[in-house]
């Protein structure tokens, strides 16, 4: 956002473009990515029908 206060027109335009890009990346990361990951993962909510000895895998690769 500091570049938008520049006296040079090209620097001001670059600042506006960068600010817009950062906003869209933030928007995608916070609002769009979590639902996409849930759909891609394919897991369903736990409905309580698990056996007592069933384990749940939590963690890395």
PyMOL Python script that loads the backbone (N, CA, C, O; Angstrom):
from pymol import cmd

cmd.read_pdbstr("""\
ATOM      1  N   UNK A   1       0.807  -1.202   0.000  1.00  0.00           N
ATOM      2  CA  UNK A   1       0.000   0.000   0.000  1.00  0.00           C
ATOM      3  C   UNK A   1       0.848   1.263   0.000  1.00  0.00           C
ATOM      4  O   UNK A   1       0.367   2.332  -0.374  1.00  0.00           O
ATOM      5  N   UNK A   2       2.080   1.151   0.408  1.00  0.00           N
ATOM      6  CA  UNK A   2       2.946   2.326   0.435  1.00  0.00           C
ATOM      7  C   UNK A   2       3.222   2.833  -0.976  1.00  0.00           C
ATOM      8  O   UNK A   2       3.418   4.032  -1.175  1.00  0.00           O
ATOM      9  N   UNK A   3       3.239   1.935  -1.954  1.00  0.00           N
ATOM     10  CA  UNK A   3       3.515   2.362  -3.324  1.00  0.00           C
ATOM     11  C   UNK A   3       2.380   3.205  -3.906  1.00  0.00           C
ATOM     12  O   UNK A   3       2.606   3.969  -4.844  1.00  0.00           O
ATOM     13  N   UNK A   4       1.172   3.083  -3.372  1.00  0.00           N
ATOM     14  CA  UNK A   4       0.052   3.865  -3.900  1.00  0.00           C
ATOM     15  C   UNK A   4       0.188   5.351  -3.570  1.00  0.00           C
ATOM     16  O   UNK A   4      -0.512   6.177  -4.156  1.00  0.00           O
ATOM     17  N   UNK A   5       1.072   5.699  -2.645  1.00  0.00           N
ATOM     18  CA  UNK A   5       1.293   7.102  -2.291  1.00  0.00           C
ATOM     19  C   UNK A   5       2.423   7.730  -3.097  1.00  0.00           C
ATOM     20  O   UNK A   5       2.797   8.875  -2.843  1.00  0.00           O
ATOM     21  N   UNK A   6       2.965   7.007  -4.055  1.00  0.00           N
ATOM     22  CA  UNK A   6       4.098   7.494  -4.837  1.00  0.00           C
ATOM     23  C   UNK A   6       3.668   8.587  -5.813  1.00  0.00           C
ATOM     24  O   UNK A   6       2.521   8.629  -6.257  1.00  0.00           O
ATOM     25  N   UNK A   7       4.607   9.461  -6.132  1.00  0.00           N
ATOM     26  CA  UNK A   7       4.351  10.508  -7.123  1.00  0.00           C
ATOM     27  C   UNK A   7       4.449   9.973  -8.550  1.00  0.00           C
ATOM     28  O   UNK A   7       3.846  10.529  -9.468  1.00  0.00           O
ATOM     29  N   UNK A   8       5.205   8.898  -8.736  1.00  0.00           N
ATOM     30  CA  UNK A   8       5.347   8.305 -10.064  1.00  0.00           C
ATOM     31  C   UNK A   8       4.119   7.460 -10.388  1.00  0.00           C
ATOM     32  O   UNK A   8       3.708   6.610  -9.597  1.00  0.00           O
ATOM     33  N   UNK A   9       3.541   7.705 -11.562  1.00  0.00           N
ATOM     34  CA  UNK A   9       2.309   7.027 -11.948  1.00  0.00           C
ATOM     35  C   UNK A   9       2.518   5.517 -12.048  1.00  0.00           C
ATOM     36  O   UNK A   9       1.675   4.745 -11.592  1.00  0.00           O
ATOM     37  N   UNK A  10       3.628   5.094 -12.638  1.00  0.00           N
ATOM     38  CA  UNK A  10       3.873   3.658 -12.792  1.00  0.00           C
ATOM     39  C   UNK A  10       4.006   2.960 -11.442  1.00  0.00           C
ATOM     40  O   UNK A  10       3.514   1.846 -11.266  1.00  0.00           O
ATOM     41  N   UNK A  11       4.667   3.608 -10.496  1.00  0.00           N
ATOM     42  CA  UNK A  11       4.813   3.015  -9.161  1.00  0.00           C
ATOM     43  C   UNK A  11       3.458   2.941  -8.458  1.00  0.00           C
ATOM     44  O   UNK A  11       3.161   1.961  -7.774  1.00  0.00           O
ATOM     45  N   UNK A  12       2.643   3.979  -8.629  1.00  0.00           N
ATOM     46  CA  UNK A  12       1.314   3.991  -8.024  1.00  0.00           C
ATOM     47  C   UNK A  12       0.453   2.870  -8.597  1.00  0.00           C
ATOM     48  O   UNK A  12      -0.249   2.180  -7.857  1.00  0.00           O
ATOM     49  N   UNK A  13       0.506   2.691  -9.913  1.00  0.00           N
ATOM     50  CA  UNK A  13      -0.266   1.625 -10.548  1.00  0.00           C
ATOM     51  C   UNK A  13       0.223   0.250 -10.117  1.00  0.00           C
ATOM     52  O   UNK A  13      -0.575  -0.666  -9.921  1.00  0.00           O
ATOM     53  N   UNK A  14       1.536   0.108  -9.971  1.00  0.00           N
ATOM     54  CA  UNK A  14       2.070  -1.165  -9.509  1.00  0.00           C
ATOM     55  C   UNK A  14       1.618  -1.438  -8.071  1.00  0.00           C
ATOM     56  O   UNK A  14       1.300  -2.577  -7.730  1.00  0.00           O
ATOM     57  N   UNK A  15       1.588  -0.412  -7.238  1.00  0.00           N
ATOM     58  CA  UNK A  15       1.119  -0.568  -5.866  1.00  0.00           C
ATOM     59  C   UNK A  15      -0.334  -0.992  -5.802  1.00  0.00           C
ATOM     60  O   UNK A  15      -0.711  -1.831  -4.984  1.00  0.00           O
ATOM     61  N   UNK A  16      -1.152  -0.407  -6.673  1.00  0.00           N
ATOM     62  CA  UNK A  16      -2.565  -0.787  -6.718  1.00  0.00           C
ATOM     63  C   UNK A  16      -2.727  -2.228  -7.176  1.00  0.00           C
ATOM     64  O   UNK A  16      -3.535  -2.972  -6.620  1.00  0.00           O
ATOM     65  N   UNK A  17      -1.963  -2.622  -8.187  1.00  0.00           N
ATOM     66  CA  UNK A  17      -2.043  -3.997  -8.689  1.00  0.00           C
ATOM     67  C   UNK A  17      -1.573  -4.995  -7.634  1.00  0.00           C
ATOM     68  O   UNK A  17      -2.184  -6.049  -7.459  1.00  0.00           O
ATOM     69  N   UNK A  18      -0.498  -4.669  -6.937  1.00  0.00           N
ATOM     70  CA  UNK A  18       0.005  -5.561  -5.891  1.00  0.00           C
ATOM     71  C   UNK A  18      -0.980  -5.665  -4.734  1.00  0.00           C
ATOM     72  O   UNK A  18      -1.198  -6.757  -4.208  1.00  0.00           O
ATOM     73  N   UNK A  19      -1.576  -4.552  -4.331  1.00  0.00           N
ATOM     74  CA  UNK A  19      -2.554  -4.575  -3.247  1.00  0.00           C
ATOM     75  C   UNK A  19      -3.764  -5.418  -3.632  1.00  0.00           C
ATOM     76  O   UNK A  19      -4.293  -6.165  -2.810  1.00  0.00           O
ATOM     77  N   UNK A  20      -4.196  -5.298  -4.876  1.00  0.00           N
ATOM     78  CA  UNK A  20      -5.321  -6.096  -5.352  1.00  0.00           C
ATOM     79  C   UNK A  20      -4.973  -7.581  -5.367  1.00  0.00           C
ATOM     80  O   UNK A  20      -5.790  -8.417  -4.981  1.00  0.00           O
ATOM     81  N   UNK A  21      -3.773  -7.907  -5.807  1.00  0.00           N
ATOM     82  CA  UNK A  21      -3.335  -9.298  -5.818  1.00  0.00           C
ATOM     83  C   UNK A  21      -3.235  -9.885  -4.427  1.00  0.00           C
ATOM     84  O   UNK A  21      -3.619 -11.033  -4.205  1.00  0.00           O
ATOM     85  N   UNK A  22      -2.725  -9.108  -3.488  1.00  0.00           N
ATOM     86  CA  UNK A  22      -2.629  -9.576  -2.101  1.00  0.00           C
ATOM     87  C   UNK A  22      -4.019  -9.798  -1.520  1.00  0.00           C
ATOM     88  O   UNK A  22      -4.245 -10.777  -0.809  1.00  0.00           O
ATOM     89  N   UNK A  23      -4.954  -8.893  -1.818  1.00  0.00           N
ATOM     90  CA  UNK A  23      -6.326  -9.062  -1.339  1.00  0.00           C
ATOM     91  C   UNK A  23      -6.942 -10.339  -1.884  1.00  0.00           C
ATOM     92  O   UNK A  23      -7.568 -11.086  -1.131  1.00  0.00           O
ATOM     93  N   UNK A  24      -6.781 -10.607  -3.172  1.00  0.00           N
ATOM     94  CA  UNK A  24      -7.368 -11.809  -3.751  1.00  0.00           C
ATOM     95  C   UNK A  24      -6.726 -13.079  -3.209  1.00  0.00           C
ATOM     96  O   UNK A  24      -7.411 -14.085  -3.025  1.00  0.00           O
ATOM     97  N   UNK A  25      -5.436 -13.048  -2.954  1.00  0.00           N
ATOM     98  CA  UNK A  25      -4.771 -14.211  -2.347  1.00  0.00           C
ATOM     99  C   UNK A  25      -5.287 -14.449  -0.936  1.00  0.00           C
ATOM    100  O   UNK A  25      -5.523 -15.592  -0.544  1.00  0.00           O
ATOM    101  N   UNK A  26      -5.462 -13.384  -0.177  1.00  0.00           N
ATOM    102  CA  UNK A  26      -6.014 -13.510   1.171  1.00  0.00           C
ATOM    103  C   UNK A  26      -7.433 -14.059   1.118  1.00  0.00           C
ATOM    104  O   UNK A  26      -7.795 -14.936   1.902  1.00  0.00           O
ATOM    105  N   UNK A  27      -8.234 -13.543   0.194  1.00  0.00           N
ATOM    106  CA  UNK A  27      -9.608 -14.009   0.024  1.00  0.00           C
ATOM    107  C   UNK A  27      -9.636 -15.496  -0.312  1.00  0.00           C
ATOM    108  O   UNK A  27     -10.417 -16.251   0.267  1.00  0.00           O
ATOM    109  N   UNK A  28      -8.795 -15.913  -1.237  1.00  0.00           N
ATOM    110  CA  UNK A  28      -8.764 -17.319  -1.637  1.00  0.00           C
ATOM    111  C   UNK A  28      -8.305 -18.211  -0.494  1.00  0.00           C
ATOM    112  O   UNK A  28      -8.849 -19.298  -0.300  1.00  0.00           O
ATOM    113  N   UNK A  29      -7.324 -17.769   0.252  1.00  0.00           N
ATOM    114  CA  UNK A  29      -6.778 -18.595   1.330  1.00  0.00           C
ATOM    115  C   UNK A  29      -7.746 -18.723   2.500  1.00  0.00           C
ATOM    116  O   UNK A  29      -7.792 -19.772   3.142  1.00  0.00           O
ATOM    117  N   UNK A  30      -8.511 -17.690   2.790  1.00  0.00           N
ATOM    118  CA  UNK A  30      -9.371 -17.728   3.966  1.00  0.00           C
ATOM    119  C   UNK A  30     -10.790 -18.200   3.683  1.00  0.00           C
ATOM    120  O   UNK A  30     -11.399 -18.844   4.537  1.00  0.00           O
ATOM    121  N   UNK A  31     -11.325 -17.901   2.521  1.00  0.00           N
ATOM    122  CA  UNK A  31     -12.719 -18.231   2.257  1.00  0.00           C
ATOM    123  C   UNK A  31     -12.924 -19.371   1.264  1.00  0.00           C
ATOM    124  O   UNK A  31     -13.924 -20.084   1.352  1.00  0.00           O
ATOM    125  N   UNK A  32     -12.021 -19.556   0.342  1.00  0.00           N
ATOM    126  CA  UNK A  32     -12.238 -20.560  -0.695  1.00  0.00           C
ATOM    127  C   UNK A  32     -11.465 -21.845  -0.460  1.00  0.00           C
ATOM    128  O   UNK A  32     -11.956 -22.922  -0.800  1.00  0.00           O
ATOM    129  N   UNK A  33     -10.284 -21.766   0.103  1.00  0.00           N
ATOM    130  CA  UNK A  33      -9.451 -22.948   0.267  1.00  0.00           C
ATOM    131  C   UNK A  33     -10.029 -23.979   1.235  1.00  0.00           C
ATOM    132  O   UNK A  33     -10.023 -25.163   0.897  1.00  0.00           O
ATOM    133  N   UNK A  34     -10.527 -23.607   2.419  1.00  0.00           N
ATOM    134  CA  UNK A  34     -11.060 -24.634   3.322  1.00  0.00           C
ATOM    135  C   UNK A  34     -12.199 -25.474   2.733  1.00  0.00           C
ATOM    136  O   UNK A  34     -12.161 -26.697   2.870  1.00  0.00           O
ATOM    137  N   UNK A  35     -13.213 -24.878   2.082  1.00  0.00           N
ATOM    138  CA  UNK A  35     -14.247 -25.728   1.483  1.00  0.00           C
ATOM    139  C   UNK A  35     -13.713 -26.627   0.364  1.00  0.00           C
ATOM    140  O   UNK A  35     -14.161 -27.764   0.214  1.00  0.00           O
ATOM    141  N   UNK A  36     -12.773 -26.129  -0.408  1.00  0.00           N
ATOM    142  CA  UNK A  36     -12.191 -26.943  -1.474  1.00  0.00           C
ATOM    143  C   UNK A  36     -11.453 -28.136  -0.879  1.00  0.00           C
ATOM    144  O   UNK A  36     -11.537 -29.241  -1.414  1.00  0.00           O
ATOM    145  N   UNK A  37     -10.739 -27.931   0.208  1.00  0.00           N
ATOM    146  CA  UNK A  37     -10.025 -29.029   0.854  1.00  0.00           C
ATOM    147  C   UNK A  37     -10.985 -30.064   1.421  1.00  0.00           C
ATOM    148  O   UNK A  37     -10.705 -31.261   1.358  1.00  0.00           O
ATOM    149  N   UNK A  38     -12.107 -29.628   1.972  1.00  0.00           N
ATOM    150  CA  UNK A  38     -13.094 -30.571   2.507  1.00  0.00           C
ATOM    151  C   UNK A  38     -13.686 -31.401   1.381  1.00  0.00           C
ATOM    152  O   UNK A  38     -13.826 -32.617   1.517  1.00  0.00           O
ATOM    153  N   UNK A  39     -14.033 -30.771   0.283  1.00  0.00           N
ATOM    154  CA  UNK A  39     -14.614 -31.498  -0.849  1.00  0.00           C
ATOM    155  C   UNK A  39     -13.589 -32.449  -1.456  1.00  0.00           C
ATOM    156  O   UNK A  39     -13.918 -33.589  -1.784  1.00  0.00           O
ATOM    157  N   UNK A  40     -12.371 -31.995  -1.604  1.00  0.00           N
ATOM    158  CA  UNK A  40     -11.325 -32.824  -2.198  1.00  0.00           C
ATOM    159  C   UNK A  40     -10.971 -34.010  -1.312  1.00  0.00           C
ATOM    160  O   UNK A  40     -10.674 -35.093  -1.816  1.00  0.00           O
ATOM    161  N   UNK A  41     -11.002 -33.815   0.006  1.00  0.00           N
ATOM    162  CA  UNK A  41     -10.639 -34.872   0.943  1.00  0.00           C
ATOM    163  C   UNK A  41     -11.653 -36.011   0.909  1.00  0.00           C
ATOM    164  O   UNK A  41     -11.271 -37.178   1.003  1.00  0.00           O
ATOM    165  N   UNK A  42     -12.916 -35.696   0.777  1.00  0.00           N
ATOM    166  CA  UNK A  42     -13.939 -36.723   0.647  1.00  0.00           C
ATOM    167  C   UNK A  42     -14.382 -37.349   1.953  1.00  0.00           C
ATOM    168  O   UNK A  42     -15.211 -38.259   1.934  1.00  0.00           O
ATOM    169  N   UNK A  43     -13.871 -36.908   3.073  1.00  0.00           N
ATOM    170  CA  UNK A  43     -14.304 -37.464   4.356  1.00  0.00           C
ATOM    171  C   UNK A  43     -15.648 -36.890   4.746  1.00  0.00           C
ATOM    172  O   UNK A  43     -16.001 -35.768   4.382  1.00  0.00           O
ATOM    173  N   UNK A  44     -16.377 -37.679   5.484  1.00  0.00           N
ATOM    174  CA  UNK A  44     -17.681 -37.244   5.971  1.00  0.00           C
ATOM    175  C   UNK A  44     -17.595 -36.975   7.465  1.00  0.00           C
ATOM    176  O   UNK A  44     -16.628 -37.354   8.127  1.00  0.00           O
ATOM    177  N   UNK A  45     -18.611 -36.322   7.978  1.00  0.00           N
ATOM    178  CA  UNK A  45     -18.680 -36.102   9.418  1.00  0.00           C
ATOM    179  C   UNK A  45     -18.861 -37.428  10.134  1.00  0.00           C
ATOM    180  O   UNK A  45     -19.380 -38.387   9.564  1.00  0.00           O
ATOM    181  N   UNK A  46     -18.436 -37.473  11.370  1.00  0.00           N
ATOM    182  CA  UNK A  46     -18.616 -38.665  12.184  1.00  0.00           C
ATOM    183  C   UNK A  46     -20.075 -38.734  12.623  1.00  0.00           C
ATOM    184  O   UNK A  46     -20.582 -37.805  13.251  1.00  0.00           O
ATOM    185  N   UNK A  47     -20.748 -39.834  12.293  1.00  0.00           N
ATOM    186  CA  UNK A  47     -22.150 -39.975  12.675  1.00  0.00           C
ATOM    187  C   UNK A  47     -22.329 -40.814  13.937  1.00  0.00           C
ATOM    188  O   UNK A  47     -23.459 -41.133  14.305  1.00  0.00           O
ATOM    189  N   UNK A  48     -21.248 -41.171  14.596  1.00  0.00           N
ATOM    190  CA  UNK A  48     -21.335 -41.903  15.848  1.00  0.00           C
ATOM    191  C   UNK A  48     -21.449 -43.401  15.693  1.00  0.00           C
ATOM    192  O   UNK A  48     -21.687 -44.093  16.683  1.00  0.00           O
ATOM    193  N   UNK A  49     -21.289 -43.933  14.494  1.00  0.00           N
ATOM    194  CA  UNK A  49     -21.435 -45.366  14.258  1.00  0.00           C
ATOM    195  C   UNK A  49     -20.111 -46.115  14.284  1.00  0.00           C
ATOM    196  O   UNK A  49     -20.046 -47.262  13.841  1.00  0.00           O
ATOM    197  N   UNK A  50     -19.074 -45.502  14.786  1.00  0.00           N
ATOM    198  CA  UNK A  50     -17.786 -46.188  14.863  1.00  0.00           C
ATOM    199  C   UNK A  50     -17.784 -47.184  16.002  1.00  0.00           C
ATOM    200  O   UNK A  50     -18.449 -46.992  17.021  1.00  0.00           O
ATOM    201  N   UNK A  51     -17.027 -48.249  15.814  1.00  0.00           N
ATOM    202  CA  UNK A  51     -16.827 -49.193  16.905  1.00  0.00           C
ATOM    203  C   UNK A  51     -15.875 -48.583  17.913  1.00  0.00           C
ATOM    204  O   UNK A  51     -15.165 -47.622  17.618  1.00  0.00           O
ATOM    205  N   UNK A  52     -15.870 -49.149  19.100  1.00  0.00           N
ATOM    206  CA  UNK A  52     -15.043 -48.599  20.159  1.00  0.00           C
ATOM    207  C   UNK A  52     -13.560 -48.714  19.838  1.00  0.00           C
ATOM    208  O   UNK A  52     -12.786 -47.845  20.237  1.00  0.00           O
ATOM    209  N   UNK A  53     -13.139 -49.759  19.129  1.00  0.00           N
ATOM    210  CA  UNK A  53     -11.730 -49.987  18.850  1.00  0.00           C
ATOM    211  C   UNK A  53     -11.251 -49.323  17.566  1.00  0.00           C
ATOM    212  O   UNK A  53     -10.055 -49.349  17.276  1.00  0.00           O
ATOM    213  N   UNK A  54     -12.138 -48.741  16.806  1.00  0.00           N
ATOM    214  CA  UNK A  54     -11.717 -48.074  15.571  1.00  0.00           C
ATOM    215  C   UNK A  54     -10.838 -46.878  15.903  1.00  0.00           C
ATOM    216  O   UNK A  54     -11.109 -46.124  16.837  1.00  0.00           O
ATOM    217  N   UNK A  55      -9.801 -46.725  15.132  1.00  0.00           N
ATOM    218  CA  UNK A  55      -8.903 -45.599  15.363  1.00  0.00           C
ATOM    219  C   UNK A  55      -9.090 -44.561  14.263  1.00  0.00           C
ATOM    220  O   UNK A  55      -9.585 -44.858  13.176  1.00  0.00           O
ATOM    221  N   UNK A  56      -8.691 -43.370  14.571  1.00  0.00           N
ATOM    222  CA  UNK A  56      -8.759 -42.266  13.620  1.00  0.00           C
ATOM    223  C   UNK A  56      -7.337 -41.841  13.323  1.00  0.00           C
ATOM    224  O   UNK A  56      -6.549 -41.608  14.240  1.00  0.00           O
ATOM    225  N   UNK A  57      -7.001 -41.737  12.037  1.00  0.00           N
ATOM    226  CA  UNK A  57      -5.667 -41.285  11.652  1.00  0.00           C
ATOM    227  C   UNK A  57      -5.641 -39.770  11.675  1.00  0.00           C
ATOM    228  O   UNK A  57      -6.394 -39.112  10.957  1.00  0.00           O
ATOM    229  N   UNK A  58      -4.781 -39.231  12.496  1.00  0.00           N
ATOM    230  CA  UNK A  58      -4.603 -37.783  12.584  1.00  0.00           C
ATOM    231  C   UNK A  58      -3.136 -37.495  12.358  1.00  0.00           C
ATOM    232  O   UNK A  58      -2.275 -38.015  13.068  1.00  0.00           O
ATOM    233  N   UNK A  59      -2.856 -36.674  11.379  1.00  0.00           N
ATOM    234  CA  UNK A  59      -1.466 -36.284  11.240  1.00  0.00           C
ATOM    235  C   UNK A  59      -0.936 -36.325   9.836  1.00  0.00           C
ATOM    236  O   UNK A  59      -1.668 -36.419   8.851  1.00  0.00           O
ATOM    237  N   UNK A  60       0.365 -36.251   9.794  1.00  0.00           N
ATOM    238  CA  UNK A  60       1.135 -35.995   8.586  1.00  0.00           C
ATOM    239  C   UNK A  60       1.022 -37.013   7.478  1.00  0.00           C
ATOM    240  O   UNK A  60       0.085 -37.808   7.410  1.00  0.00           O
ATOM    241  N   UNK A  61       1.998 -36.956   6.630  1.00  0.00           N
ATOM    242  CA  UNK A  61       1.985 -37.772   5.433  1.00  0.00           C
ATOM    243  C   UNK A  61       2.548 -39.071   5.725  1.00  0.00           C
ATOM    244  O   UNK A  61       2.630 -39.922   4.839  1.00  0.00           O
TER     245      UNK A  61
END
""", "prot")
cmd.dss("prot")
cmd.show_as("cartoon", "prot")
cmd.util.cbc("prot")
cmd.orient("prot")
